[in-house]
Amino acid sequence: MKRLASLALALSLFGCSEPDVWEGWVYPSGSNLLVDIPIGEFDTLEQCRDAALAQLEISRIVVDGKPVAGDYECGLNCRPARSGLNICEATER
């Protein structure tokens, strides 16, 4: 009986972890990181990248007839910080 209780406790601690979540942001003007477009949450980094690249195409900025290079980032398991920024376990392009 004691083993069964230990097994149940172990499963409850390790078997119910939350899945990883990737969040994406697009920066239409890559040099200005204060202007961003949140693009949502994704199950995988690849899904986040695909959505970011699609949004960059839609949000393309043209200055003096030349496109401005935008940028993006995908963050893993992000949480808001007091500063208003997000803290993520990892960030990728």
MARVEX-51870 format. One record per residue (C-alpha): z negated, y negated, x negated; residue in three letters; residue number from 1. Coordinates in Angstrom, 2 decimals. Each point is the difference from the previous one (the first is absolute). Layout:
BEGIN
<w Z; v Y; u X; rovo ALA; koltor NUM>
...
***
This chain:
BEGIN
<w 0.00; v 0.00; u 0.00; rovo MET; koltor 1>
<w -0.83; v -2.33; u -2.88; rovo LYS; koltor 2>
<w 3.42; v 0.67; u -1.56; rovo ARG; koltor 3>
<w 1.74; v -0.80; u 3.28; rovo LEU; koltor 4>
<w -1.82; v -3.34; u 0.20; rovo ALA; koltor 5>
<w 0.96; v -0.80; u -3.61; rovo SER; koltor 6>
<w 3.64; v 0.86; u 0.70; rovo LEU; koltor 7>
<w 0.05; v -2.17; u 3.10; rovo ALA; koltor 8>
<w -1.48; v -2.91; u -1.95; rovo LEU; koltor 9>
<w 2.54; v 0.40; u -2.82; rovo ALA; koltor 10>
<w 2.91; v 0.09; u 2.45; rovo LEU; koltor 11>
<w -1.25; v -3.08; u 1.79; rovo SER; koltor 12>
<w -0.26; v -1.93; u -3.26; rovo LEU; koltor 13>
<w 3.25; v 1.09; u -1.64; rovo PHE; koltor 14>
<w 2.24; v 1.23; u 2.81; rovo GLY; koltor 15>
<w 0.13; v -3.19; u 2.03; rovo CYS; koltor 16>
<w 1.21; v -2.57; u -2.47; rovo SER; koltor 17>
<w 2.27; v -2.69; u 1.36; rovo GLU; koltor 18>
<w 3.69; v 0.19; u -0.95; rovo PRO; koltor 19>
<w 1.42; v -2.49; u -2.48; rovo ASP; koltor 20>
<w 1.56; v -3.11; u 1.52; rovo VAL; koltor 21>
<w 2.52; v -2.24; u -1.73; rovo TRP; koltor 22>
<w 0.30; v -3.64; u 1.10; rovo GLU; koltor 23>
<w 2.93; v -2.20; u -0.91; rovo GLY; koltor 24>
<w 0.63; v -3.69; u -0.58; rovo TRP; koltor 25>
<w 3.26; v -1.78; u -0.71; rovo VAL; koltor 26>
<w 0.18; v -3.27; u -1.93; rovo TYR; koltor 27>
<w 3.34; v -1.62; u 1.01; rovo PRO; koltor 28>
<w -0.21; v -2.42; u -2.92; rovo SER; koltor 29>
<w -1.17; v 2.28; u -2.79; rovo GLY; koltor 30>
<w -1.46; v -2.89; u -2.01; rovo SER; koltor 31>
<w -2.21; v -1.16; u 2.91; rovo ASN; koltor 32>
<w -2.57; v 2.70; u 0.75; rovo LEU; koltor 33>
<w -1.79; v -2.23; u 2.51; rovo LEU; koltor 34>
<w 2.75; v 0.65; u 2.57; rovo VAL; koltor 35>
<w 0.03; v 3.63; u 1.08; rovo ASP; koltor 36>
<w 1.22; v 2.07; u 2.91; rovo ILE; koltor 37>
<w -2.23; v 2.98; u 0.87; rovo PRO; koltor 38>
<w 2.27; v 2.93; u 0.83; rovo ILE; koltor 39>
<w -2.53; v 2.53; u 1.28; rovo GLY; koltor 40>
<w -1.63; v 3.29; u -0.91; rovo GLU; koltor 41>
<w 1.77; v 3.12; u -1.23; rovo PHE; koltor 42>
<w -0.80; v 3.64; u -0.75; rovo ASP; koltor 43>
<w 1.78; v 0.00; u -3.37; rovo THR; koltor 44>
<w 0.90; v -2.38; u -2.79; rovo LEU; koltor 45>
<w 3.68; v 0.81; u 0.51; rovo GLU; koltor 46>
<w -0.17; v -1.10; u 3.68; rovo GLN; koltor 47>
<w -1.67; v -3.24; u -1.06; rovo CYS; koltor 48>
<w 2.65; v -0.67; u -2.66; rovo ARG; koltor 49>
<w 2.85; v 0.67; u 2.45; rovo ASP; koltor 50>
<w -1.48; v -2.37; u 2.58; rovo ALA; koltor 51>
<w -0.64; v -2.67; u -2.64; rovo ALA; koltor 52>
<w 3.56; v 0.12; u -1.30; rovo LEU; koltor 53>
<w 1.37; v -0.20; u 3.55; rovo ALA; koltor 54>
<w -2.21; v -3.01; u 0.75; rovo GLN; koltor 55>
<w 1.10; v -1.70; u -3.22; rovo LEU; koltor 56>
<w 3.60; v 0.26; u 1.19; rovo GLU; koltor 57>
<w -0.94; v -1.61; u 3.32; rovo ILE; koltor 58>
<w -2.17; v -2.72; u -1.61; rovo SER; koltor 59>
<w 2.39; v -0.97; u -2.79; rovo ARG; koltor 60>
<w -0.38; v -3.67; u -0.92; rovo ILE; koltor 61>
<w 3.00; v -1.95; u -1.28; rovo VAL; koltor 62>
<w -0.46; v -3.19; u -2.05; rovo VAL; koltor 63>
<w 3.03; v -2.02; u -1.08; rovo ASP; koltor 64>
<w 2.25; v 2.88; u 1.03; rovo GLY; koltor 65>
<w -1.84; v 2.54; u -2.17; rovo LYS; koltor 66>
<w -2.32; v 2.72; u 1.31; rovo PRO; koltor 67>
<w -3.61; v -0.26; u -1.15; rovo VAL; koltor 68>
<w -1.39; v 3.27; u -1.31; rovo ALA; koltor 69>
<w -2.80; v 1.20; u 2.25; rovo GLY; koltor 70>
<w -2.63; v 2.57; u -0.85; rovo ASP; koltor 71>
<w -2.33; v 2.47; u 1.71; rovo TYR; koltor 72>
<w -3.05; v 2.14; u -0.57; rovo GLU; koltor 73>
<w -1.49; v 3.07; u 1.63; rovo CYS; koltor 74>
<w -3.75; v 0.53; u -0.12; rovo GLY; koltor 75>
<w -1.88; v 3.27; u 0.39; rovo LEU; koltor 76>
<w -3.06; v 0.13; u 2.29; rovo ASN; koltor 77>
<w -0.50; v -3.76; u 0.10; rovo CYS; koltor 78>
<w -3.06; v -1.74; u 1.40; rovo ARG; koltor 79>
<w -0.49; v -3.70; u 0.64; rovo PRO; koltor 80>
<w -2.26; v -1.87; u -2.41; rovo ALA; koltor 81>
<w -2.12; v -3.07; u 0.76; rovo ARG; koltor 82>
<w 2.57; v -2.18; u -1.75; rovo SER; koltor 83>
<w 2.59; v 0.85; u 2.64; rovo GLY; koltor 84>
<w 2.00; v 2.09; u -2.47; rovo LEU; koltor 85>
<w 0.28; v 3.78; u 0.13; rovo ASN; koltor 86>
<w -1.51; v 2.37; u -2.52; rovo ILE; koltor 87>
<w 2.04; v 3.18; u -0.40; rovo CYS; koltor 88>
<w -0.61; v 3.21; u -1.92; rovo GLU; koltor 89>
<w 3.45; v -0.44; u -1.54; rovo ALA; koltor 90>
<w 3.02; v -2.29; u 0.36; rovo THR; koltor 91>
<w 3.58; v 1.05; u -0.65; rovo GLU; koltor 92>
<w 3.53; v -1.32; u 0.25; rovo ARG; koltor 93>
***
